[in-house]
């Protein structure tokens, strides 16, 4: 834990030397391990967390690899402290991350709200499992979609990316760090237990080829909490006097919890700096939607058997399209509307009783059929083919 502080250049050199033990090249990794390597390649220098199934392999990999790359790993007493440590580390100059699953994600929500209001760049990984409460600790689910969006209180926006392979666990973790620095905001990587524990080949690049935007540090006289959509960050240790508070504050950081205009201006800016980037943040895998009469919309682990089901249905002459969301928040409204514009029915397979389904219903005109599976077992390609065929026969024919 203790030791001299390295310059950014020395730290990058140490990280590159450490990562060259693994790449460039192909590695056979768990999705959780790929998330850890994505964080390392993205320049993560601090991990604070608490072990929880099915995310513990992220902490294990970071505990092993992060000190070798010049970073700091801390296991905290619980998830509340973990998220608080991440916020503090980010303000001290670190690229910081934590990882958890459903019950821990619930505990992190208050400090996630603190990170949103203080505009703290950081990454929070949620490898979803069955719930509520302890639920099925080792089984995958997708029941945290709405918690990711609305789990912390108050008006806010959030960015949440949803991988469906070990490779995407790596790629989207790097992307999460990039977005967090560009927008000065916490970003959620919303995986699920099936993807976290899948083991696949991952292409690891040369570490020096992964470029991320440098953090914009405030200079003397610059406003750290306003004045522009994404203000520069008045990091601790740069000789600036700044007030960092979870209370409503003015552009200079000082508290003002009574003036309506101050709160209105602050929160509207925090919302718009993400909402205005909705199109730039949209990431989808769209196939065969032109002329499709039924479109399957999915995300995460169910999208894998769903793609097989769409291919099989198309081989049987059905006009079926496929849309996979790689980012769930901010919701890709226009991409969903465009893909489903000509459809007569949409089918949503997911590992819940209907969270993605409800959001899609808000934004399209045609009927939406839900195909939910809970209990920790993914639907098979055959299961989804059956749901596609049934919906197609009832609505299209």
N, C-alpha and C positions, 0 to 999 in steps of 0.2 A: 504493500500500500504506500509506503513512504519512499521518498527518493527525490532526486533533483528534477526540476521542471525542464522538459526538453523544448527547444525551439520548434516551431511548426515544420521547418525543413528537416530537422533531425528526427522528429516524430514520424514524418512521412517516410523517410528513409528506413527507419526501423520497422514500420508497418509493411513496407514493400518487401524488405528482406524476409520478414516473418511469413508473409503470404506466398512468397515464391517457393516455399516448401510444398505448397499445394497446387500451384498453377503458374503459368497458364496451362490449361489442359482439361481433361475430363475427370470428374470425381463422382463417386457413387455415394450419394448423400441422402439422409432423411430430409424431408421438407424443413423440419426444425433446424437441422444443421445448416441447410442452405440459407435460412434466414440469418443465422449467426454469421456466416461467411459474407452474406450481403452487407450486413452491418459493418464488418471489418473492412471490406473493400470500400465502403462509403465513408470511412474515416471515423467510425465510432470510437470514442476514447473513454466512455464511461458506461457501465452497465450496473444498474441497481435493481435487484429483483428478489423474488421469493419463489421457491420451487412449487410447481403445481402441474398435475397431469392435465392435458397432454402437451404442455409447453416446456417441461423441465429440461429437455434436451437442448433447448436454446441456451439456458443458463449454464448447463454443463459444458457446452462448446465454448461459450464466452469465457467461462472460468479458466478453461485450458488455454485458449488462444489469445484473449485480450491482453493479459500481462506481457506476453511475448511480443505484442505489437505496440507496446508502450502505453497501454491503457490501464484503467482501473476497474476491477470487478468487486462489487460488494453484495453480499447476501444480507438483506435487511430482515428485521423481525417480522414484517408482514407487508402486505401489498400497499397499505396506506403509506408507510414509510418509504417503500420503494419508489412510488410515484413522486413523493416529496423530494427524495434524493435526486431523482432525475431532473426535476425542475431546478433545484439548487445547482446541480452540476452544470446544466446548460448556461445558467447565468454566470458561472465562473469560467466559461469558455469552452466547455466540453461539447462534443457531439454525443448526445446521451440517448439511451434506449432502455426500456424495460419490456418484459414479456410475461403474460399470464394467461389464465383461462377464465371462464364465466364467473365463478365466485370472487376471484381476485379482481377481475375487471369491475365488478360491482363496487368493491372497496376502493378502487382507484378513481372513481368518478368525481369526487369532490376536488381532488388535486388535479384532475384533468381540466376541470373548470377553471382552476387557478392558472393552469398553463395557457388556457384559451384567453383569459382576460389579461394576463401579463404578456401575452404574445411570445411565448417561450418555444423555440424550435426544439422538437424532440420527437421520438418515435415510440409508440406504444403498440406492442404486438398482442393480439388476442387470438389464441388458438382455441376455437370454440368447442365446447363439449355439452352433453345433454344436461338440461336443468328442468325446472328451477332448483335452487339450493344446490346441494352436493350432487344430486342427480345421478347420472351414470358417469363416474369420473373418467373412465377410460374410453368412452364412446363419443363419436363425432356428432355434431349438430350444427345448425345455423340459426340458433335462437337469439343471437346477440346483435342482429342487424339493426333493430330499432334501438337497442341500448347504445350501440355505437353512435347513433345519430342524436338520441335524446336522453342518454343516461345521466348526463350532468344537467343541472337546472339552469334556467334562464334562456334568453334568446341567444343563439349562436349558430355557427356553421362548423362543419368538420370535414376533413378529408379522410376517406377510408378506402383502401385498396384491397382487392380480393383475389389472391392467387389460386390457380387450379392445377399446379404442378410444382415439383421441386425446383425446376428452372425458374418458374415465375416467383417462387418464394425468394430466390436470390435476386432476380431482376427488380421485383417490386419493392424489396427492402431498400435497395440502392435508390430507387425512385422515391420512396417515402422520405429518405434523408434529404434528397434534392429538393423536394417540394417543401419540406419543413423549413429549410433555410431560405428558399425563395420567398415564401409567404410569411415567414416568421410565425409559425403555428405548429401545434402538435399534429402529427399524422398517425392514423391508426392503420396497421396492417391486420386485416380481418381475415385470418385463415380459419380452417376448421381441423378437427382432430384427424380426419382422414388424410388431408393434405400434409399436415404436420408430421404424420408418421409414415407417409409413403416414402419409399426409397427408390430413387431414380438417378440416371446420369445427369449431371449438371456441368455445363461448360463454364469453367472459371477463366476469366480473361487475365491478361497481364495486369497486375495491380496498378501500374502507373498509367494505364489507359482509362481508368475510371475517373472521370472528372466531375466534380461537383462545385456549385457556386460557392465562393468564399462568403463567410458571414459578413454582412454589412455592419460595421461598428460605428456608433455615433461619435462624432467629433464634438469638441466643446462648442456649446451654443446650439447644437441641433436638438430638436425635440425627439424624444425617444418613444412617445406614445401618441403621435399624431403628426399633423402637418402634411402627410402624404399617405396613400393607402397602406403601404408597408414601410413604416419608418425604420431607420437604422437602430440597432440595438445598443443601448448604453451598458455594455458588459461590465461586470465587476472587475476591478483591477486595471482599468485604463485611466484612472485619475479623474473620473467624472463623478459629480454628485448627482445621484438619482434616487428616486423613491419608487420601490417596487411593491405594489400592493394589490391584493385581490379585491379591494373596494373600488367603486367607481372613481376614476381619476381623470385629471385634466391632461392635455397633451404633454405637459412637463412631468407627469407622473404623480403629482400631488393629489391627495384625496379631495374629492368633492362629492359627498353622498346625498346632497340635498337639491342640487340644481338639475331640473329636468333636462335642460338643453345639453348639459355636460354628459349625462348618461346617454341621452338619445344620440348624440354625435359619436360617442365612443363605440357603442354597441352596433350602430348602423355601419360604421367603418369596419369593424371586425367581421360582420356578416358579409359586407359587400366585397371585401378583399378576396374572399373565397368564392362567393356566388358569382362575381363578375368574371371569374376564371373557369366557370363551369365547362365551357366548350374545350378549353385547353386541358382541363383535367379529365375529360372523357376518354376512357379507354375501353374499347369493345372489340370482340371477335364476331364479326357479322358474316354469315354465309347463306347464300341461296334465298335471301329474303325478297328479291325482286320477283314479283308474280306469285309469291307464296300465299296460299289461302289459310294456312295455319303456321304460326311462328312459335317456336319453343324458346323461352327466355329463361336464363339460368345464370348461376354464378357458383364458384367454388367446386367442391367435389362432385355434386350431381351433374355438373356440366360435362363430365367425362362420359358417363353412360348416356347422357342426353345426346351428345354428338353422334354416338353410335346408333342411337335410335332414329335420329333424323336421317342419317345415311340409309338405314334399312328401310325407313318409310318411303324415301325418295326412290329407292330401287324397286319399290312396289307400285310406283306411279303416282304417289301422293305429292301434292305441291306443298312441301313443308320447308320452312326456313329455320335458321338457328341464330340466336343472338346471345352471346355470353358477355356479362359485365365483368371487366377486370377492375373497375372502380365502382363502388356502390354509393359513395357520398363524396361530393355533392351528386345527387342523382342525375344520371345522364338523360335528361328529359327528351331532348331533341333527337338523340340517337335512338331511343326507344320508340318515339312517335314515328320517326322515319322508317325504321325497320318493320313496324307493325301497321303502317299506313294502309296497305292493301289487304291485310289479313281479315278474315271473317271470324277468327277465334285465336286466342293466345293461350298456350299451356305453360305453366310455371312449375317445374319440379324443384323442390327444395326440402331441406332437412329441418322442417318446422311445420307448424300448423297454419302458417300463412303470414309471413312478414314481407318478403320480397313481393309476394303476390298482391298485397294491399297497396304497396307503393305503385306498382304497375297499373292497377285499376284506376288510380288517380289521374293518369296521364294519357290514356288511350280510349278510343271510342268503342271498340268491339268487345264482345264478351271475353272474360278471362277465366280460364279453368285452372284450378289449383290441383297439383299432385304432390301432397305432402307425405313425408315419411319420417317418423320419429322412432326413438328406441335404439338409435345407434347403428342401424343397418342401412346402407345405401340402396336405393332402387337399382335394379339391373337394367341393362339395355332392353331386355324383353319386357320388363314392367313398363318402361316409358313408351315403348312401341305400342303396347296395349292401350295406354292412356291417349296417345296420339291418335290411334285408329278409332277409338271410341268417340273422341271429341270431333274428329274429322267427319265421321259418319253422322253424328247427331246435328252438327251445325252446317257443314259444307254440303253434304249430299242430301 
